[in-house]
């Protein structure tokens, strides 16, 4: 009996091993270089599976170890995946041959996450075209000026919150991701939905949009499990009925949007927010939009506007605190420009803050919020590298691009480890390899909310720097070590800073 049981276990182990390694000769058969170290079931991503490092960092390590090649074949868990390692191939995938790679690699099950499935990042086909068209309408220059009016109200609350925290002490120590997440969550509720998110109200913090957002998107063990199942193992996600957006949050957004849209459709008074722009677009097109689609766009506004922007702002704060000369130069620009506009943050004033653009760009180069891009081949094609390596890419194959690797590659950047905003100045920016800089992606699927994100980040920084100085706290671990998250980068232990009035 025991012998039979042991034999059965051994047979099961062998069968499982053969199943998990069934693709491990895929790249060898095609003559594409493949790094050593692939393990059954996890491929080249063992450190991600055991939550030692982030997915972005793992892609970066693979990139740096193979940057002498144009492309390599790897195993993303059990799936053969092509990683392209040079900017010209990135251009081919994201722009030149866009029709062959027009889908992002992450798919959302519309039955489990119907609101998220309409997000332009995850959608494809006609749904992507329609969604992108509507969001592009909302984020045009003319309509960003309208949204800025709501952002300015948030800036006033942000300043009041800092004044209250400073009190009589003359300084305050705050975690920057937390601070900026309050700002971006308040922008989402104000500029997005025209309601008060209570994000700067300590007494009602448990009711705030910030608290709800944090519980949904913060990096922790359970959320990492959910992200893994939803984005990397969708078949298991379906079996276990795991969804990214909890039912409670789904119900919250549907109810909120239905109530606001019903009110907006009736009243004549115009508001300065995203939902008002959707009502305006309805009237232009002469047809009411499906409320689920509107709620889906609202979720897109929430996820893109809240989490990504607060992450980027926290990294900018870190770079300003560790480079006081850059901070001082940026402050001088902010004060000088605002003096020209009578101290008022306007659309034109923010546009005039060109050095701030350089600081934002350089910070996102060194510390991108999303360190990788994931595409899928939709029509078989050949990719040819500068080293004459040719890969026949079949339909359905996934493509990985290491944003972090490209943005610190000495082939494309002089002194890449240095924080140097001047590299994005007018005299040097013409020499930047466009497809080696991808904080917002590139090509037709470039982030549609980029300009809105830049607008709120610049308004936030202008509000902060004209009155306050940032100093790095000893609580911050330097150099920064990123948590083992699957998507957006996050500093382990947080980024703490001391804020003082000037």
C-alpha positions as CSV (number, residue, x, y, z in Angstrom):
1,X,0.0,0.0,0.0
2,X,2.8,2.4,1.0
3,X,4.9,1.5,-2.0
4,X,1.9,2.1,-4.3
5,X,1.2,5.5,-2.7
6,X,4.9,6.6,-3.0
7,X,4.9,5.4,-6.6
8,X,1.7,7.4,-7.4
9,X,3.2,10.5,-5.8
10,X,6.4,10.2,-7.8
11,X,4.4,9.7,-11.0
12,X,2.3,12.8,-10.1
13,X,5.4,14.9,-9.5
14,X,7.0,13.8,-12.8
15,X,3.8,14.6,-14.7
16,X,3.5,18.0,-13.0
17,X,7.2,18.7,-13.8
18,X,6.7,17.8,-17.4
19,X,3.6,20.0,-17.6
20,X,5.3,23.0,-16.0
21,X,8.4,22.7,-18.3
22,X,6.6,21.8,-21.5
23,X,7.6,25.1,-23.2
24,X,11.2,25.2,-22.0
25,X,12.7,24.4,-25.4
26,X,10.5,27.0,-27.1
27,X,13.2,29.6,-27.6
28,X,16.0,27.1,-28.3
29,X,14.0,25.6,-31.2
30,X,13.7,29.1,-32.7
31,X,17.3,30.2,-32.3
32,X,16.5,33.1,-29.9
33,X,18.8,33.6,-27.0
34,X,17.3,32.7,-23.6
35,X,18.9,33.4,-20.2
36,X,19.7,30.5,-17.9
37,X,17.8,30.1,-14.6
38,X,14.2,29.4,-15.7
39,X,12.4,27.3,-13.1
40,X,9.3,25.1,-13.5
41,X,6.1,27.0,-13.1
42,X,7.6,30.4,-12.5
43,X,10.1,30.7,-15.4
44,X,12.5,33.6,-15.0
45,X,10.3,35.2,-12.3
46,X,11.0,33.2,-9.2
47,X,11.9,36.4,-7.2
48,X,8.5,37.8,-8.2
49,X,6.7,34.6,-7.2
50,X,8.3,34.6,-3.7
51,X,7.8,38.4,-3.4
52,X,11.5,39.2,-3.1
53,X,11.4,42.0,-5.7
54,X,8.9,43.7,-7.9
55,X,7.9,42.6,-11.4
56,X,9.4,45.9,-12.7
57,X,12.7,45.2,-11.0
58,X,12.9,41.6,-12.2
59,X,12.4,42.9,-15.8
60,X,15.1,45.5,-15.2
61,X,17.6,42.8,-14.0
62,X,16.9,40.7,-17.0
63,X,17.3,43.7,-19.3
64,X,20.6,44.8,-17.7
65,X,22.1,41.3,-17.9
66,X,21.3,41.0,-21.7
67,X,21.5,44.6,-23.0
68,X,24.1,43.6,-25.6
69,X,21.3,41.8,-27.5
70,X,18.4,43.3,-29.4
71,X,15.9,40.8,-27.9
72,X,15.7,37.7,-25.8
73,X,13.2,34.9,-25.1
74,X,12.1,34.4,-21.5
75,X,9.5,32.5,-19.6
76,X,6.9,34.7,-17.9
77,X,5.9,32.0,-15.4
78,X,5.0,29.2,-18.0
79,X,4.4,31.5,-21.0
80,X,7.2,32.0,-23.6
81,X,7.5,35.8,-23.8
82,X,9.7,38.0,-26.0
83,X,11.6,40.9,-24.3
84,X,12.7,43.6,-26.7
85,X,15.9,45.4,-25.6
86,X,16.5,48.2,-28.0
87,X,14.6,51.4,-28.6
88,X,14.1,50.8,-32.4
89,X,12.3,47.5,-31.7
90,X,10.2,49.3,-29.0
91,X,9.3,51.8,-31.7
92,X,8.3,48.9,-34.1
93,X,6.1,47.3,-31.5
94,X,4.4,50.5,-30.1
95,X,4.2,52.6,-33.3
96,X,5.5,51.4,-36.7
97,X,3.8,48.0,-36.5
98,X,1.1,49.1,-34.1
99,X,-1.6,47.1,-36.0
100,X,0.4,43.9,-35.2
101,X,0.6,44.7,-31.4
102,X,-2.4,46.9,-30.7
103,X,-3.5,45.2,-27.5
104,X,-1.9,45.5,-24.1
105,X,-0.9,42.2,-22.5
106,X,-3.2,42.4,-19.5
107,X,-6.8,41.3,-20.0
108,X,-9.7,41.9,-17.7
109,X,-12.7,39.5,-17.5
110,X,-15.7,41.7,-18.2
111,X,-17.9,39.3,-16.3
112,X,-15.9,39.8,-13.1
113,X,-14.8,43.4,-13.5
114,X,-17.2,45.1,-16.0
115,X,-16.2,48.6,-14.9
116,X,-12.5,48.0,-15.2
117,X,-12.9,46.2,-18.6
118,X,-13.8,49.5,-20.3
119,X,-10.6,51.2,-19.1
120,X,-8.6,52.2,-22.3
121,X,-5.5,50.5,-20.8
122,X,-7.3,47.1,-20.7
123,X,-9.9,47.4,-23.5
124,X,-9.3,46.8,-27.2
125,X,-11.2,46.9,-30.5
126,X,-14.2,49.2,-30.9
127,X,-14.5,49.5,-27.1
128,X,-11.0,50.9,-26.9
129,X,-11.5,53.4,-29.8
130,X,-14.8,54.7,-28.3
131,X,-13.4,55.0,-24.8
132,X,-10.3,56.7,-25.9
133,X,-12.2,59.2,-28.1
134,X,-14.4,60.2,-25.1
135,X,-11.4,60.6,-22.7
136,X,-9.4,62.5,-25.3
137,X,-12.4,64.9,-25.6
138,X,-12.4,65.4,-21.8
139,X,-8.6,66.1,-21.6
140,X,-8.3,68.6,-24.5
141,X,-6.6,71.9,-23.7
142,X,-9.9,73.8,-23.5
143,X,-11.5,71.3,-21.2
144,X,-8.4,71.0,-19.0
145,X,-8.8,74.7,-18.3
146,X,-12.3,73.9,-17.0
147,X,-11.0,71.0,-14.8
148,X,-8.2,73.2,-13.4
149,X,-10.8,75.4,-11.6
150,X,-11.7,72.3,-9.5
151,X,-8.0,71.5,-9.0
152,X,-7.3,75.0,-7.7
153,X,-9.9,74.5,-5.0
154,X,-8.1,71.3,-4.0
155,X,-4.8,73.3,-3.9
156,X,-6.4,75.7,-1.4
157,X,-7.5,72.8,0.8
158,X,-4.0,71.2,0.5
159,X,-2.4,74.4,1.7
160,X,-4.8,74.7,4.6
161,X,-4.0,71.1,5.5
162,X,-0.3,71.8,5.6
163,X,-0.8,75.0,7.7
164,X,-2.8,73.0,10.2
165,X,-0.2,70.2,10.4
166,X,2.6,72.8,10.8
167,X,0.8,74.5,13.7
168,X,3.2,76.3,16.0
169,X,6.0,73.8,15.7
170,X,7.4,75.4,12.5
171,X,7.9,72.0,10.8
172,X,6.1,68.7,10.3
173,X,7.3,65.2,9.3
174,X,5.1,63.5,6.7
175,X,5.2,60.5,4.5
176,X,5.0,61.9,1.0
177,X,3.0,59.2,-0.7
178,X,0.4,59.6,1.9
179,X,0.4,63.4,1.6
180,X,0.2,63.4,-2.2
181,X,-2.4,60.6,-2.2
182,X,-4.7,62.9,-0.2
183,X,-4.2,65.6,-2.8
184,X,-4.9,63.3,-5.8
185,X,-7.8,61.6,-4.2
186,X,-9.4,65.0,-3.6
187,X,-8.7,66.0,-7.2
188,X,-10.4,62.8,-8.4
189,X,-13.6,63.5,-6.4
190,X,-13.6,67.3,-7.1
191,X,-12.4,67.5,-10.7
192,X,-13.9,64.1,-11.5
193,X,-17.2,63.9,-9.8
194,X,-17.9,67.4,-8.3
195,X,-18.1,66.1,-4.7
196,X,-16.0,66.7,-1.6
197,X,-13.8,63.7,-0.9
198,X,-13.0,64.8,2.7
199,X,-9.4,63.9,2.1
200,X,-8.0,66.7,4.2
201,X,-10.5,66.3,7.1
202,X,-8.8,64.4,9.9
203,X,-12.1,64.1,11.9
204,X,-13.9,62.4,9.0
205,X,-10.9,60.4,7.6
206,X,-12.7,57.1,7.9
207,X,-15.4,58.4,5.5
208,X,-13.0,59.9,3.0
209,X,-12.4,58.9,-0.5
210,X,-8.7,58.7,0.4
211,X,-9.3,55.9,2.9
212,X,-11.5,54.0,0.4
213,X,-8.8,54.4,-2.3
214,X,-6.0,53.4,0.0
215,X,-7.7,50.2,1.1
216,X,-8.3,49.2,-2.5
217,X,-4.9,49.9,-4.1
218,X,-2.3,49.9,-1.3
219,X,0.6,47.4,-1.7
220,X,0.0,44.5,0.7
221,X,0.1,40.7,0.6
222,X,-3.6,40.2,-0.2
223,X,-3.7,42.9,-2.9
224,X,-0.6,41.3,-4.5
225,X,-2.4,37.9,-4.6
226,X,-5.4,39.6,-6.2
227,X,-3.2,41.5,-8.8
228,X,-1.3,38.2,-9.6
229,X,-4.5,36.3,-10.3
230,X,-6.3,39.0,-12.2
231,X,-3.5,40.2,-14.4
232,X,-1.1,37.2,-14.7
233,X,-3.4,34.1,-14.1
234,X,-6.8,35.2,-15.4
235,X,-7.9,31.5,-15.8
236,X,-7.4,30.9,-12.1
237,X,-9.0,34.3,-11.3
238,X,-12.1,33.1,-13.1
239,X,-12.1,29.8,-11.3
240,X,-11.9,31.4,-7.9
241,X,-14.1,34.3,-8.9
242,X,-11.5,36.9,-7.9
243,X,-12.1,40.4,-9.1
244,X,-9.8,43.5,-8.9
245,X,-12.6,46.0,-8.0
246,X,-14.5,44.6,-5.0
247,X,-18.3,44.4,-5.2
248,X,-18.6,47.2,-2.6
249,X,-16.5,49.6,-4.7
250,X,-18.3,48.5,-7.8
251,X,-21.6,49.3,-6.2
252,X,-20.3,52.6,-4.8
253,X,-19.2,53.9,-8.2
254,X,-22.3,52.8,-10.0
255,X,-24.6,54.5,-7.4
256,X,-22.5,57.6,-7.2
257,X,-22.4,58.1,-11.0
258,X,-26.1,57.3,-11.5
259,X,-27.1,59.9,-8.9
260,X,-24.8,62.6,-10.2
261,X,-25.6,62.0,-13.9
262,X,-29.3,62.1,-13.3
263,X,-28.9,65.4,-11.5
264,X,-26.6,66.9,-14.2
265,X,-28.9,65.9,-17.0
266,X,-31.7,67.8,-15.4
267,X,-30.0,71.0,-14.3
268,X,-28.8,73.8,-16.4
269,X,-26.0,75.0,-14.1
270,X,-22.6,74.0,-15.4
271,X,-19.9,72.4,-13.2
272,X,-16.2,72.3,-13.6
273,X,-15.7,68.5,-13.6
274,X,-15.3,65.4,-15.7
275,X,-18.9,64.2,-15.4
276,X,-20.1,67.6,-16.7
277,X,-17.9,67.0,-19.7
278,X,-19.5,63.6,-20.3
279,X,-23.0,65.3,-20.1
280,X,-21.8,67.9,-22.6
281,X,-20.5,65.1,-24.9
282,X,-23.9,63.4,-24.6
283,X,-25.6,66.5,-25.8
284,X,-23.2,66.9,-28.7
285,X,-23.7,63.3,-29.8
286,X,-27.4,63.5,-29.2
287,X,-27.6,60.3,-27.2
288,X,-27.5,59.3,-23.6
289,X,-24.4,57.1,-22.7
290,X,-24.9,53.8,-20.9
291,X,-24.4,54.5,-17.2
292,X,-22.1,51.5,-16.9
293,X,-19.8,53.0,-19.5
294,X,-19.8,56.4,-17.6
295,X,-19.1,54.6,-14.3
296,X,-16.3,52.7,-16.1
297,X,-14.8,56.0,-17.3
298,X,-15.1,57.4,-13.8
299,X,-13.2,54.3,-12.4
300,X,-10.5,55.0,-15.1
301,X,-10.3,58.6,-13.9
302,X,-10.0,57.4,-10.3
303,X,-7.3,54.8,-10.8
304,X,-5.2,56.8,-13.3
305,X,-5.6,60.1,-11.4
306,X,-5.2,58.9,-7.9
307,X,-2.6,56.2,-7.6
308,X,-0.2,56.9,-10.5
309,X,0.0,60.6,-9.9
310,X,0.5,60.3,-6.1
311,X,3.3,57.8,-6.7
312,X,5.1,60.1,-9.2
313,X,4.7,63.1,-6.9
314,X,6.2,61.2,-4.0
315,X,9.3,60.3,-6.1
316,X,9.6,63.9,-7.3
317,X,9.4,65.0,-3.7
318,X,12.3,62.6,-2.9
319,X,14.4,63.9,-5.7
320,X,13.8,67.5,-4.7
321,X,14.6,66.8,-1.1
322,X,17.9,65.1,-2.0
323,X,18.8,67.8,-4.5
324,X,18.2,71.1,-2.7
325,X,19.8,73.1,-5.6
326,X,17.2,71.7,-8.0
327,X,14.4,72.4,-5.5
328,X,15.6,76.0,-5.0
329,X,15.8,76.6,-8.8
330,X,12.3,75.2,-9.2
331,X,11.0,77.4,-6.4
332,X,12.5,80.4,-8.0
333,X,10.6,79.6,-11.2
334,X,7.3,79.0,-9.4
335,X,7.5,82.3,-7.5
336,X,8.6,84.2,-10.6
337,X,5.9,82.8,-12.8
338,X,3.1,83.2,-10.3
339,X,4.1,86.8,-9.7
340,X,3.4,87.4,-13.4
341,X,-0.1,86.0,-12.9
342,X,-0.9,87.9,-9.7
343,X,-0.2,84.9,-7.5
344,X,-3.0,82.8,-9.2
345,X,-2.4,79.3,-10.5
346,X,-3.7,79.4,-14.1
347,X,-3.4,77.1,-17.0
348,X,-1.0,79.5,-18.7
349,X,1.0,79.9,-15.6
350,X,1.5,76.2,-15.3
351,X,2.4,76.0,-19.0
352,X,5.1,78.7,-18.4
353,X,6.8,76.5,-15.7
354,X,9.1,74.8,-18.1
355,X,11.8,73.9,-15.6
356,X,9.1,72.1,-13.7
357,X,8.4,70.0,-16.8
358,X,12.1,69.1,-16.9
359,X,12.0,68.1,-13.2
360,X,8.9,65.9,-13.7
361,X,10.4,64.3,-16.8
362,X,13.8,63.5,-15.1
363,X,12.2,62.1,-12.0
364,X,10.0,59.8,-14.0
365,X,13.0,58.7,-16.0
366,X,14.9,57.7,-12.9
367,X,12.0,56.4,-10.9
368,X,9.1,55.4,-13.2
369,X,5.8,54.6,-11.5
370,X,5.4,51.7,-13.9
371,X,8.7,50.0,-14.8
372,X,7.5,47.7,-17.6
373,X,5.0,47.6,-20.5
374,X,3.3,44.4,-21.6
375,X,2.0,44.0,-25.2
376,X,0.5,41.1,-27.1
377,X,1.0,40.2,-30.8
378,X,-2.4,40.4,-32.6
379,X,-1.1,39.6,-36.1
380,X,1.9,37.4,-36.7
381,X,5.0,39.3,-37.9
382,X,8.8,39.2,-37.9
383,X,10.9,41.4,-35.7
384,X,14.5,42.1,-36.8
385,X,17.1,43.5,-34.3
386,X,20.1,45.7,-35.1
387,X,22.2,42.5,-34.4
388,X,20.4,40.8,-37.3
389,X,18.6,38.6,-34.9
390,X,15.1,37.7,-36.4
391,X,12.2,36.5,-34.4
392,X,9.0,35.2,-36.0
393,X,6.3,36.4,-33.6
394,X,3.2,34.3,-33.7
395,X,-0.3,35.8,-32.9
396,X,-1.0,35.7,-29.2
397,X,2.7,36.0,-28.1
398,X,3.3,38.4,-25.3
399,X,6.0,41.1,-25.5
400,X,7.7,42.7,-22.5
401,X,9.4,46.1,-22.5
402,X,11.5,47.1,-19.5
403,X,10.8,50.8,-19.1
404,X,13.3,51.0,-16.1
405,X,16.0,49.3,-18.2
406,X,15.6,51.6,-21.2
407,X,15.5,54.7,-19.1
408,X,18.8,54.0,-17.4
409,X,20.7,52.5,-20.4
410,X,24.0,54.3,-21.1
411,X,23.4,53.6,-24.8
412,X,20.6,56.3,-24.7
413,X,21.5,58.4,-21.7
414,X,24.7,60.3,-20.7
415,X,25.5,59.7,-17.1
416,X,22.2,57.8,-16.6
417,X,22.4,57.4,-12.8
418,X,22.5,61.2,-12.2
419,X,19.4,63.3,-11.5
420,X,19.8,66.0,-14.1
421,X,16.6,67.9,-15.2
422,X,18.7,69.9,-17.7
423,X,18.9,66.9,-20.0
424,X,15.2,67.7,-20.9
425,X,16.0,71.3,-21.5
426,X,15.5,72.9,-25.0
427,X,19.2,72.5,-25.9
428,X,19.4,68.8,-25.2
429,X,15.9,67.3,-25.5
430,X,16.2,66.9,-29.3
431,X,18.9,64.3,-28.7
432,X,16.7,62.1,-26.5
433,X,15.7,58.8,-28.0
434,X,11.9,59.0,-27.8
435,X,11.3,55.2,-27.4
436,X,13.9,54.9,-24.6
437,X,11.6,57.2,-22.5
438,X,8.3,55.7,-21.7
439,X,6.7,56.9,-18.5
440,X,3.3,57.4,-20.3
441,X,3.9,54.7,-22.9
442,X,4.1,55.7,-26.6
443,X,2.3,55.4,-29.9
444,X,-1.5,55.3,-30.3
445,X,-2.0,53.7,-26.9
446,X,0.0,56.4,-25.1
447,X,-1.7,57.3,-21.8
448,X,-4.8,59.4,-22.6
449,X,-4.8,61.0,-19.1
450,X,-1.1,62.2,-19.4
451,X,-2.0,65.9,-19.7
452,X,-4.5,65.8,-16.8
453,X,-1.9,64.0,-14.7
454,X,0.7,66.6,-15.5
455,X,-1.7,69.4,-14.8
456,X,-2.6,68.3,-11.3
457,X,1.0,67.4,-10.4
458,X,2.3,70.8,-11.5
459,X,-0.5,72.6,-9.6
460,X,0.3,70.5,-6.5
461,X,4.1,71.2,-6.7
462,X,3.5,75.0,-7.3
463,X,1.3,75.2,-4.2
464,X,3.8,73.3,-2.1
465,X,7.1,75.0,-3.2
466,X,6.0,78.6,-3.2
467,X,5.6,78.5,0.6
468,X,7.4,75.4,1.9
469,X,10.7,73.6,1.8
470,X,11.2,69.8,1.6
471,X,14.0,68.1,3.6
472,X,14.6,64.3,3.6
473,X,13.8,62.7,6.9
474,X,16.1,60.1,8.5
475,X,13.1,57.7,8.3
476,X,13.6,57.4,4.6
477,X,15.8,54.5,3.6
478,X,18.4,55.6,1.1
479,X,19.0,54.4,-1.5
480,X,15.3,53.7,-2.0
481,X,14.3,50.0,-2.1
482,X,11.1,49.2,-3.9
483,X,8.5,46.9,-2.4
484,X,7.7,43.6,-4.2
485,X,4.6,45.0,-5.8
486,X,3.4,43.7,-9.2
487,X,2.5,47.1,-10.8
488,X,3.2,50.6,-9.6
489,X,6.5,51.2,-7.8
490,X,6.4,51.9,-4.1
491,X,9.3,52.7,-1.7
492,X,9.7,50.2,1.2
493,X,9.1,52.0,4.5
494,X,7.8,55.1,2.6
495,X,9.4,58.4,1.6
496,X,9.4,60.6,4.7
497,X,10.2,64.3,4.5
498,X,10.3,67.3,6.8
499,X,8.3,70.2,5.6
500,X,9.1,73.8,6.8
501,X,7.7,77.1,5.8
502,X,10.2,79.3,3.8
